[in-house]
Amino acid sequence: MTKPKMAVIGSGSWGFNHIRTFYALPDCELVGVSDLVEKNLERVKAQFPEIKIEKDYQKFVENSDVEAVVVATSAETHFQIAKDALLAGKHCFVEKPITLDIGEAKELVDLAKEKNLTLMVGHLLLYHSAIEYLKKLVDEKTIGDVLYIYSQRVNLGKVRSNENALWSFAPHDISIMLHLINSKPVKVSATGQTFLQKRKQIYDVVFFTIYFENGVIATGQVSWLDPHKIRKFTIVGSKKMVTFDDMEIREKIRIYDKGVDASNVTYDSFAESLILHDGDIKIPKINLSEPLRKEAKHFIDCISKQQKPLSDGQNGLDVLKILVAAQKSLENHGKPEKIQGI
């Protein structure tokens, strides 16, 4: 089987990472890069002189030799580029969020299905070895039933002017929450504040809570205006509790043998009948590998084997529906909003 030829559209800071990753993969051939910014193209040409560069992405979309494209441009351009690529018969990897509009995202999902093409969304952390380990803990009920999850994704900078902290950071955590919680999300509430760009109403800090059909809740805090750099997940189960700290070099996951047994509760003496369990802390060894490389290889494998991606177009659409509802709640001072059609 011949290796699929690929092009990357968008070679900014994150797009360049895609170029580096796909170029190094032995399972595909990166033949082209498109970008509107001349200095970005010059950087690509200096490091990868054999790759063809173009300002007009249509040159690669219209090229019959190119089988797949990676869309790593600004979010507002995702829809048109991805649509053009799919209409031209190209498999398509789109960075998060898939689009900014639910109707447009659904159009891409339907178009990929109609043309039997792979559509994959860049929910990178689903390919993190630690998240794979967490998924196994949850599915095997090692920690019992999931009761609630909360996450923190905060830092000082990089402040953006074209999207708020919710749209910039929350897709990562929302995709993980959907991945770990085996239930339908039904509503979401969000509150936040704008401090740096009040005229444009760009929220610098956002707190959101997703409510699931089975009673589980998932809460997240996202901010680029915080003294700490935190990338942390906490899962509270009925038997055990787990943390995933991505800022840790090696000990990324800790399993706490802690919990509360309320099976013999009598309401005459509620507090006295609760049994607190406080056991050992386990730090499992996780064989870490680069998530971006695993994500890229998964995309190529899905093309060659005609498999459904873990983060397929529908997954991207589901995350987008939550983002849209959360944004509406944010603008309505935290009023819970129903999540439509997941």
C-alpha positions in Angstrom: 0.0 0.0 0.0 1.4 3.4 -1.0 1.9 6.0 1.7 -0.8 8.8 1.6 0.5 12.1 0.5 -0.4 15.0 2.8 -0.5 18.8 3.0 -0.7 21.0 6.1 -2.7 24.2 5.9 -1.5 26.7 8.5 2.1 26.7 9.7 1.9 29.0 12.7 3.1 27.9 16.1 0.9 24.8 16.4 0.7 24.1 12.7 4.5 23.9 12.6 4.3 21.1 15.2 2.0 19.2 12.8 4.5 19.7 10.0 7.3 18.4 12.2 5.2 15.4 13.3 3.8 14.3 10.0 7.1 14.8 8.2 8.7 12.3 10.7 6.0 9.7 10.4 7.1 6.8 8.1 3.5 5.9 7.3 2.8 9.1 5.2 4.5 11.6 3.0 4.2 15.3 3.7 4.4 17.0 0.3 3.0 20.5 0.9 2.4 23.4 3.3 0.2 26.4 2.9 0.1 29.6 4.8 -0.8 33.2 4.1 2.1 34.6 6.2 5.4 34.7 4.3 7.7 34.4 7.3 5.9 31.2 8.3 6.5 29.7 4.9 10.2 30.8 5.0 10.6 29.0 8.3 9.1 25.8 6.8 11.3 26.1 3.7 14.5 26.6 5.8 13.9 23.4 7.8 12.1 21.3 5.2 13.5 22.4 1.8 12.0 19.5 -0.1 8.4 20.4 0.9 6.4 22.5 -1.6 5.1 25.7 -0.1 2.1 27.8 -1.3 0.1 30.7 0.0 -3.1 29.4 -1.7 -4.3 26.3 0.0 -6.5 25.5 -3.0 -3.3 24.4 -4.8 -3.1 21.4 -2.6 -6.9 20.8 -2.4 -7.0 20.7 -6.2 -4.0 18.4 -6.4 -5.1 14.9 -7.2 -1.9 13.5 -5.7 -2.7 14.9 -2.2 -5.0 12.5 -0.3 -5.3 14.2 3.1 -5.0 17.7 4.6 -4.4 19.0 8.1 -6.3 22.2 8.9 -4.3 24.2 11.5 -5.5 27.7 10.8 -7.5 30.1 13.0 -10.9 28.6 14.1 -13.0 30.9 12.0 -11.5 29.5 8.8 -11.8 25.8 9.6 -15.2 25.3 8.0 -14.5 26.7 4.5 -11.1 25.0 4.2 -12.3 21.6 5.5 -15.4 21.8 3.3 -13.3 22.5 0.2 -11.0 19.6 1.1 -13.8 17.1 1.7 -15.6 18.2 -1.5 -12.3 17.5 -3.4 -12.2 14.0 -1.9 -9.5 14.6 0.7 -9.4 13.1 4.2 -9.4 15.9 6.7 -7.8 16.5 10.1 -9.2 19.7 11.7 -7.7 21.3 14.8 -10.1 22.1 17.7 -12.7 23.5 17.7 -14.0 21.8 14.5 -15.8 25.1 13.6 -17.5 27.9 15.5 -21.0 27.1 14.3 -23.0 23.9 15.0 -24.7 23.9 11.6 -21.3 24.2 9.8 -19.8 21.4 11.9 -22.8 19.1 11.2 -22.4 19.9 7.5 -18.8 18.7 7.6 -19.7 15.5 9.5 -22.5 14.7 7.0 -20.2 15.5 4.0 -17.4 13.2 5.3 -20.0 10.4 5.8 -21.5 10.9 2.4 -18.1 10.8 0.7 -16.8 8.0 2.9 -13.8 10.2 4.0 -12.0 10.3 7.4 -12.8 13.5 9.3 -10.9 13.8 12.6 -10.7 16.6 15.1 -7.6 17.6 17.1 -8.6 16.7 20.6 -5.0 16.0 21.5 -5.3 14.9 25.1 -7.4 11.9 24.2 -4.1 10.5 22.8 -2.2 11.2 26.0 -0.9 8.0 27.7 -2.2 9.2 31.1 -5.7 9.7 29.7 -5.7 6.2 28.2 -4.8 4.9 31.6 -7.6 6.9 33.3 -10.1 5.6 30.7 -9.0 2.0 31.6 -9.5 2.8 35.4 -13.0 4.1 34.8 -14.1 1.4 32.4 -12.9 -1.4 34.6 -14.5 0.3 37.7 -11.2 0.2 39.6 -12.3 3.4 41.3 -16.0 2.4 41.5 -18.6 4.6 39.9 -17.5 8.1 38.8 -19.2 10.6 41.1 -17.8 13.9 39.8 -14.8 15.3 37.9 -13.1 18.6 38.0 -10.3 20.2 36.0 -8.0 23.2 36.1 -6.3 24.6 33.0 -4.8 27.9 34.0 -1.7 29.9 33.2 -0.4 33.5 33.0 -0.6 34.1 29.2 -1.0 33.5 26.2 -3.8 36.1 26.1 -5.8 35.9 22.9 -7.9 38.6 21.2 -9.9 36.5 18.8 -11.4 34.0 21.3 -12.0 33.8 25.1 -10.5 31.4 27.6 -13.5 29.1 27.3 -13.0 28.5 23.5 -9.2 28.5 23.8 -8.7 26.0 26.7 -12.0 24.2 27.5 -12.2 22.0 24.4 -9.3 19.9 25.8 -11.1 19.3 29.1 -14.6 18.9 27.7 -13.3 16.2 25.3 -11.8 14.3 28.2 -14.9 14.6 30.3 -17.0 13.2 27.4 -14.5 10.4 27.0 -14.5 9.4 30.6 -18.1 9.8 31.6 -20.4 7.2 30.0 -23.5 9.3 29.9 -25.2 11.9 27.9 -24.5 15.6 28.8 -27.8 17.4 29.2 -27.1 20.9 30.3 -24.2 23.3 31.1 -23.7 26.4 33.1 -20.8 28.9 32.9 -19.7 32.0 34.7 -16.7 34.2 34.1 -15.3 37.7 33.9 -13.4 39.9 31.5 -10.6 42.1 32.9 -8.1 42.8 30.2 -10.3 43.4 27.1 -13.5 44.7 28.5 -14.5 46.6 25.3 -14.4 43.3 23.3 -15.9 41.2 26.1 -13.1 38.6 25.9 -13.5 36.5 29.1 -10.2 35.9 30.8 -11.4 33.4 33.4 -14.3 30.9 33.0 -15.8 28.4 35.4 -18.1 25.8 33.8 -20.2 22.8 35.0 -21.6 20.0 32.7 -24.5 18.0 34.1 -24.9 14.4 32.8 -28.0 12.3 32.5 -26.6 9.7 35.1 -26.1 12.4 37.8 -22.4 12.9 37.3 -21.1 16.4 37.1 -17.9 17.7 35.6 -16.6 21.2 36.4 -13.7 23.1 34.8 -11.7 26.3 35.5 -9.9 27.9 32.5 -7.9 31.1 32.6 -4.9 32.8 31.1 -4.8 35.3 34.1 -3.5 33.2 36.9 -0.2 33.0 38.9 0.0 29.3 38.5 0.5 27.0 35.5 -1.9 24.1 36.3 -3.0 21.3 34.0 -4.8 19.0 36.4 -7.8 16.5 36.5 -9.4 15.0 39.6 -11.8 12.1 39.4 -13.8 11.2 42.5 -15.1 7.6 42.4 -17.3 5.7 44.8 -14.3 3.5 45.8 -11.2 5.5 45.0 -10.0 8.9 43.8 -7.5 9.8 41.1 -5.6 12.8 40.0 -3.8 13.5 36.7 -1.3 16.3 36.9 0.2 17.0 33.4 2.8 19.4 34.9 4.4 16.5 36.7 7.4 15.1 34.8 7.0 11.4 35.8 4.4 10.9 38.5 1.4 12.1 36.4 -1.2 9.9 38.0 -1.9 9.2 41.6 -4.6 6.8 42.8 -5.9 7.5 46.3 -7.4 4.6 48.1 -9.9 6.9 49.8 -13.7 7.1 50.0 -16.8 7.1 52.1 -19.1 4.1 52.7 -22.6 5.3 53.1 -24.3 1.9 52.6 -25.4 1.5 56.2 -26.5 5.1 56.8 -29.2 5.7 59.3 -30.7 9.1 59.2 -31.1 9.3 62.9 -27.3 9.4 63.2 -26.2 10.2 59.7 -22.6 11.4 60.5 -21.9 8.6 62.9 -23.0 5.9 60.4 -20.6 7.1 57.6 -17.4 5.1 57.3 -14.4 7.0 56.1 -11.8 5.0 54.2 -8.2 6.4 54.0 -5.7 4.0 52.5 -2.5 4.1 50.4 -1.6 6.3 47.5 -0.5 4.4 44.4 1.6 6.0 41.7 1.5 3.8 38.6 4.2 3.8 36.0 2.9 5.3 32.8 4.9 4.6 29.6 4.7 8.1 28.1 4.9 8.9 24.4 4.3 12.1 22.5 0.5 12.6 22.2 0.8 14.6 18.9 2.7 11.7 17.2 0.1 9.2 18.5 -2.7 11.4 17.2 -1.1 11.9 13.8 -0.4 8.1 13.4 -4.0 7.4 14.4 -5.2 9.7 11.6 -3.1 7.9 9.1 -4.1 4.5 10.4 -7.8 5.5 10.1 -7.3 6.5 6.5 -5.4 3.3 5.5 -7.6 0.9 7.5 -10.9 2.8 7.0 -11.5 3.0 10.8 -13.5 5.5 12.8 -11.2 8.0 14.6 -11.4 8.3 18.4 -11.9 12.0 18.0 -14.0 11.9 14.8 -16.1 14.6 13.4 -19.1 13.7 15.6 -16.9 13.9 18.7 -15.8 17.4 17.5 -19.5 18.3 17.0 -20.4 17.1 20.5 -17.7 19.2 22.1 -18.8 22.2 20.0 -22.4 21.9 21.2 -21.3 22.1 24.8 -19.1 25.1 24.0 -21.9 26.9 22.3 -24.3 26.2 25.2 -21.6 27.2 27.7 -21.0 30.5 25.9 -24.7 31.2 26.0 -24.8 30.5 29.7 -21.8 32.7 30.2 -23.5 35.6 28.5 -26.6 35.0 30.7 -24.7 35.2 34.0 -24.6 31.4 34.6 -28.1 30.4 33.6 -28.0 26.7 32.8 -28.5 25.9 29.1 -29.7 22.7 27.6 -27.2 20.9 25.3 -29.0 20.1 22.1 -28.8 16.8 20.3 -25.9 14.8 21.7 
